[in-house]
Amino acid sequence: QVELEESGGGLVQAGGSLRLSCVSSGRISGSYAVGWFRQAPGKEREFVAHITWSGTSTRYADSVKDRFTISRDSAKTTVYLQMNHLKPEDTAVYYCAAAKGYYLATDASTYASWGQGTQVTVSS
């Protein structure tokens, strides 16, 4: 299992930027992919972005494409989500999740490990 912890959330005005971090700890038996998901009050958890273990492949939800960028460091212990041009509708709790083996990038149920989330609030 991989233990994940998100950070970097906060309050920002519309049009501003935030950078979220997802740090992994504990024993890692092999490669894993990481996805970012978010959940707003009264709404279902939705896919935001995904990156493979190698970092060579990424995927984004249409709602954040061209505004958000997912990346990971060379040690593959930290995954970042750079969020630019933030909108009020981006307000949500953001979670990072790790997947290994069989999984679907956009399907939260296929991720094995989850962080506890970090709040992002975008004011208008």
C-alpha positions in Angstrom: 0.0 0.0 0.0 0.9 3.6 -0.5 0.1 6.3 1.9 -0.8 9.7 0.3 -1.1 13.2 1.7 -2.3 16.2 -0.2 -1.3 19.8 0.5 -1.5 23.2 -1.1 -5.2 23.9 -1.0 -6.5 27.3 0.1 -8.6 30.3 -0.8 -7.9 32.1 -4.0 -9.7 34.6 -6.2 -11.1 33.7 -9.6 -8.3 33.8 -12.2 -5.7 33.0 -9.6 -3.5 29.9 -9.3 -2.7 27.2 -6.8 -0.3 24.3 -6.8 -1.3 21.1 -5.1 1.1 18.5 -3.9 0.6 14.8 -3.3 3.3 13.1 -1.3 3.6 9.4 -1.0 5.1 7.5 1.9 5.5 3.9 3.1 6.7 0.9 1.2 6.1 0.9 -2.5 6.4 -2.5 -4.1 6.4 -1.3 -7.7 5.3 1.4 -10.1 2.0 3.2 -9.7 -0.1 5.8 -11.4 -1.6 8.8 -9.7 -4.9 10.5 -10.3 -6.5 13.7 -9.0 -10.2 13.7 -8.2 -12.4 16.4 -6.7 -15.7 16.5 -4.9 -17.9 19.5 -4.3 -20.7 19.6 -1.8 -23.8 17.8 -3.1 -21.9 16.5 -6.2 -20.3 13.3 -7.1 -16.6 12.8 -7.1 -15.2 13.6 -10.5 -12.0 12.9 -12.3 -9.6 15.8 -12.7 -6.2 14.5 -14.0 -4.1 11.5 -14.2 -0.4 10.7 -14.8 1.4 7.4 -15.3 4.3 6.1 -13.2 6.8 7.2 -15.9 5.2 10.6 -16.3 5.1 10.2 -20.0 1.3 10.0 -20.3 -1.3 12.4 -18.8 -5.0 12.8 -19.1 -7.3 15.6 -18.1 -11.0 16.2 -17.6 -12.4 18.5 -20.3 -13.4 21.0 -17.6 -9.8 21.6 -16.6 -7.9 20.9 -19.8 -5.6 23.8 -20.8 -5.8 25.2 -17.3 -4.4 22.4 -15.0 -1.2 20.6 -15.4 -0.2 17.4 -13.6 3.4 16.4 -13.1 5.6 14.3 -10.9 9.2 14.6 -9.6 12.1 12.5 -10.8 12.0 10.4 -7.6 8.3 9.8 -8.2 7.4 10.5 -4.6 5.5 13.7 -5.3 2.8 14.5 -7.8 1.8 18.1 -8.5 -1.3 19.6 -9.8 -0.7 23.2 -11.1 -4.1 25.0 -11.3 -4.2 28.2 -13.3 -7.1 30.5 -14.3 -9.2 29.1 -11.4 -12.9 29.4 -11.6 -15.5 29.3 -8.8 -16.7 26.0 -10.1 -13.3 24.5 -9.3 -14.2 24.8 -5.6 -14.0 21.3 -4.1 -12.1 19.0 -1.9 -9.2 17.6 -4.1 -8.0 14.1 -3.6 -5.0 12.3 -5.0 -5.1 8.6 -5.5 -2.7 5.9 -6.5 -3.3 2.9 -8.7 -1.3 -0.1 -9.5 -2.0 -3.0 -11.8 -5.3 -2.9 -13.5 -7.1 0.4 -13.3 -9.0 2.9 -15.3 -7.6 6.4 -15.2 -11.0 8.1 -14.8 -12.6 5.6 -12.6 -12.1 6.3 -8.9 -13.2 2.9 -7.8 -10.1 1.4 -9.5 -7.6 3.3 -7.4 -6.3 1.5 -4.3 -4.9 4.3 -2.1 -6.3 7.7 -1.3 -5.3 10.8 0.5 -7.6 12.6 2.8 -8.1 15.6 0.6 -7.2 19.3 0.6 -9.8 22.1 0.3 -9.7 24.4 -2.7 -12.0 27.4 -2.6 -12.2 29.9 -5.5 -14.1 33.1 -4.7 -15.7 35.3 -7.3 
